[in-house]
């Protein structure tokens, strides 16, 4: 069995965090957001798991509520738009800011929506949420 076939069989479950200054992720939204409760530096915190597809496949983007709200404002474009999120702020900086752009890149859009159609399975979201909760409660 090839690696591609095995990756389809094994499913997703990958997590993505924007944790470094200048970190960028290009994505399309593929599912409903999930509220994730955990701890950060010993204090209770709430993050939002945003199911997305990148050029590498499905990931659950674990984002703060500010970035989540920025994404939510564009819900009517989820079926046809590629987004780019950029972090501004050092690791651990609770005052980090995020830019969100809608990209006008037809080739990237075609590629990401093809990845979504060929590789994404909604069951991957449940697996990724479990993984995120494991990380957030350690």
C-alpha positions as CSV (number, residue, x, y, z in Angstrom):
1,X,0.0,0.0,0.0
2,X,1.4,3.4,-0.9
3,X,1.9,6.3,1.5
4,X,-1.0,8.2,0.0
5,X,-3.3,5.2,0.4
6,X,-2.2,4.7,3.9
7,X,-2.7,8.4,4.8
8,X,-6.3,8.1,3.5
9,X,-6.8,4.9,5.6
10,X,-5.1,6.3,8.8
11,X,-7.0,9.6,8.6
12,X,-6.1,13.0,9.8
13,X,-5.9,14.3,13.4
14,X,-3.2,16.8,12.8
15,X,-3.2,20.1,14.8
16,X,-2.0,23.5,13.8
17,X,-1.1,26.4,16.1
18,X,0.2,29.8,15.0
19,X,2.7,30.2,17.8
20,X,5.6,32.2,16.3
21,X,5.8,35.8,15.1
22,X,5.2,36.0,11.3
23,X,3.9,32.4,11.1
24,X,1.5,32.1,8.1
25,X,-1.1,29.5,7.1
26,X,-3.1,29.3,3.9
27,X,-6.4,27.4,4.2
28,X,-10.0,26.7,3.3
29,X,-12.6,26.0,6.0
30,X,-14.1,22.5,5.9
31,X,-16.3,22.2,9.0
32,X,-18.0,23.7,12.0
33,X,-15.9,25.2,14.8
34,X,-15.5,23.5,18.1
35,X,-15.0,25.2,21.5
36,X,-11.9,23.7,23.2
37,X,-11.4,24.2,27.0
38,X,-8.0,23.6,28.6
39,X,-5.2,25.3,30.5
40,X,-2.5,27.6,29.4
41,X,0.3,28.3,32.0
42,X,-1.9,26.7,34.6
43,X,-4.9,29.0,34.0
44,X,-8.2,27.9,32.4
45,X,-8.5,28.9,28.7
46,X,-10.8,28.6,25.8
47,X,-9.7,28.2,22.2
48,X,-11.6,27.3,19.1
49,X,-10.8,24.4,16.9
50,X,-11.3,25.4,13.3
51,X,-11.4,22.5,10.8
52,X,-9.4,23.5,7.7
53,X,-7.5,22.1,4.8
54,X,-4.0,23.3,3.8
55,X,-1.8,22.2,1.0
56,X,-0.6,19.4,3.4
57,X,-4.2,18.2,4.0
58,X,-6.6,18.4,6.9
59,X,-5.7,20.1,10.2
60,X,-7.6,21.5,13.2
61,X,-6.4,25.1,13.5
62,X,-6.4,25.8,17.3
63,X,-7.1,29.5,17.4
64,X,-8.0,32.2,19.9
65,X,-11.4,33.7,19.8
66,X,-10.1,36.9,18.1
67,X,-8.9,35.0,15.1
68,X,-12.0,32.8,15.1
69,X,-14.3,35.8,15.0
70,X,-12.3,37.3,12.0
71,X,-12.7,34.0,10.1
72,X,-16.4,33.8,11.1
73,X,-17.1,37.2,9.5
74,X,-16.5,35.6,6.1
75,X,-18.6,32.5,6.5
76,X,-20.5,33.2,3.2
77,X,-17.2,32.7,1.4
78,X,-16.1,29.4,2.9
79,X,-17.2,27.5,-0.2
80,X,-15.0,29.5,-2.7
81,X,-12.3,31.4,-0.8
82,X,-8.8,30.7,0.4
83,X,-7.8,32.5,3.6
84,X,-4.4,33.4,5.0
85,X,-3.8,33.9,8.7
86,X,-0.6,35.6,9.9
87,X,0.5,35.9,13.5
88,X,2.2,39.0,14.9
89,X,3.7,38.5,18.3
90,X,6.3,36.3,20.0
91,X,5.5,32.9,21.4
92,X,3.5,33.1,24.6
93,X,2.5,36.7,24.0
94,X,-1.2,36.9,25.0
95,X,-1.5,40.2,23.2
96,X,-0.5,38.8,19.8
97,X,-2.5,40.0,16.8
98,X,-3.6,38.1,13.7
99,X,-4.2,39.4,10.2
100,X,-6.7,37.5,8.1
101,X,-6.7,37.9,4.3
102,X,-8.8,36.5,1.5
103,X,-6.4,35.4,-1.2
104,X,-7.1,36.0,-4.9
105,X,-5.1,33.0,-6.1
106,X,-7.1,30.7,-8.4
107,X,-4.4,28.1,-8.6
108,X,-4.1,27.8,-4.9
109,X,-7.9,27.7,-4.5
110,X,-8.2,24.9,-7.1
111,X,-5.5,23.0,-5.3
112,X,-7.0,23.3,-1.8
113,X,-10.5,22.5,-2.9
114,X,-9.1,19.5,-4.7
115,X,-7.3,18.3,-1.5
116,X,-10.6,18.9,0.4
117,X,-12.6,16.8,-2.1
118,X,-10.1,14.0,-2.4
119,X,-8.7,13.7,1.1
120,X,-11.0,15.2,3.7
121,X,-13.4,13.1,5.6
122,X,-15.6,14.8,8.3
123,X,-14.7,12.0,10.7
124,X,-11.2,13.5,10.9
125,X,-12.6,16.4,12.9
126,X,-13.6,14.2,15.9
127,X,-10.1,12.6,15.9
128,X,-8.4,16.0,15.8
129,X,-10.7,17.5,18.5
130,X,-9.7,14.6,20.8
131,X,-6.0,15.2,20.1
132,X,-6.4,19.0,20.7
133,X,-8.1,18.4,24.0
134,X,-5.3,16.0,25.0
135,X,-2.7,18.7,24.3
136,X,-4.7,21.4,26.0
137,X,-5.3,19.5,29.2
138,X,-1.7,18.4,29.9
